[in-house]
Amino acid sequence: MSEEKDSFRDTVSHIDKEGKRVWFYPKKPKGKLYNARTWLSFGFLFVLFALPFVKVHGAPLFLFNVLERKFILFGVHFWPQDFFLFVLGMIIFIVFIALFTVVYGRVFCGWVCPQTIFMEMVFRKIEYWIEGDFTHQKALNKAPWSAEKIRKKTLKVTIFFLIAVLVANTFLSYIIGVDEVYKIITEPISQHIGGFSAMIIFSTIFFFVYLWFREQACLVVCPYGRMQGVLLDKHSIVVAYDHKRGEKREKFSKHPSPDAGDCIDCFECVRVCPTGIDIRNGTQLECVNCTACIDACDHMMESVNKPKGLVRYASEYTINTGKRLRWTPRMIAYTGILFLLIALESFLLATRSDIDVTVMRAKGALFNVESNEKVSNLYNVHIINKTTDSLDLDMRVIAEGSEVKWIGDVKRLAPGEMMEGTFFIILPRNEIKEQKTKLNLEFWDEGKLIGKSKTTFLGPVHH
């Protein structure tokens, strides 16, 4: 009996015995949680489509230009030299997701993941509007081609493709900027072959995913579901079936048997599941915590005058013991690591200078004693402007009687521009107390200190 009960673990919901894909027709969900997810999704979509148009000092609020290795987060520019900050930010995000999964399971997938939001709250809603609920969709797909079927399928495919194009253009706006996307759309294609090709490729991918691939993106491609097996434990909060209250399952009757549980075996939780699982079998790889089964079960419990919450957010520990969630050492450890990483990232961002400066003494060059009892050293400098403004740099040496003489003109640095230059630092001989003198350099722009550097100065020791 136990082997028969656990036989679901030998298969996956989206593949049949012949190895073919099982096409899911989930029932249209409804309920408080579904309404809450709908409003949250609308807010997410508004932010997603609006952010590319938000600019700070003429630059996008967010930009992830992988091709040019240029990133902008909350208006702060990160150049290739700052890539470690971006990588650290990604590590923090991954640790945050891991911590969230340890405590709250796959709530990210069900409520915030773009794949779920677009599939369930955009494309699926359009499908329900055009083709009807799950029974009508099944009937339509099995029916022979007719004028009505052609009309509905054409309308759905057309709307799906238009939305895919919109999503692709938005996605591209986060990579190259909304201004460049506008140029690709309005200017001749011959001037933007690469950009136009990228737009077509992204549009095709999104169209394919939401028209055909659908939940397979979560079940086959996304690695996050596999992480559950490592991260989840009995204390993690997931969408769970209260088996202690629900078993033994029995069809609804006015005169149930004495050992009957609250589950009336109506299969509503299975019908609304977008990945085709039975939540009553326990936590499974395919579950994305979309809460559709919670709403469906609560509705049925209300209909038969039984308490809601047979399927709810809970941990295995809570269901088995009746005790509330407690923090485990692993949760505390993840939280500590997360706060340490956030503190490190905050410190690096706070101490990040507006320019990246590397000053080195010229190779093979010794000091030079000049006729006026002054000593000079030759240096090479490498400067990168990490701001969004042009800079007129003024370099100062923090030493008594020091001078700086540039070889050639010092040009104005454009945003993101790199400059290499050569200069002499000159010190009075009587100010040199050691063979190697440590010097502090400051870089100013219009009266504002924007960077610092250090170097060594060689010279004869004055006695």
Helices and strands as residue ranges (DSSP letters): H 2-5, G 7-10, H 32-50, G 51-53, E 55-56, E 59-60, E 62-65, E 70-73, E 76-78, G 80-82, H 83-104, H 107-111, H 114-118, I 119-123, H 124-131, H 134-142, H 147-176, H 178-186, G 189-191, H 193-208, I 209-213, H 216-216, I 217-221, H 224-231, E 238-241, H 243-246, H 268-271, G 279-281, H 292-303, E 311-314, H 316-321, H 329-350, E 355-361, E 368-369, E 374-385, E 394-397, E 403-406, E 418-428, G 429-431, E 436-445, E 448-458
